[in-house]
Amino acid sequence: MRIALTPNQEHLIQTKLQGGKYQTAEEVLEIALRLFDEYDRAEAEWVEDVREKIDAAIEASRHTPPIDGEPFVMGIIERFQQARQEGA
């Protein structure tokens, strides 16, 4: 496979090589691809975790009476104001 790099990508690789930590451009790309793969897996795990939490919240809401939004929000605002006054 052949790939074309942008000037910025080439510069980044050259900078890494000049730093002395890496010996070849292939080594730099290998590590970059491994990190990219790890990022994708971590993101997929995060999405799955969020989906599970949303599903659990939906299930819990089926067994919880509805809350009137305005009093709920006003309660939160009052708690913030009290905390601010106590901290002042």
Secondary structure, 3 states (H helix, E strand, C coil): CCCCCCHHHHHHHHHHHHCCCCCCHHHHHHHHHHHHHHHHHHHHHHHHHHHHHHHHHHHHHCCCCCCCHHHHHHHHHHHHHHHHHHHC
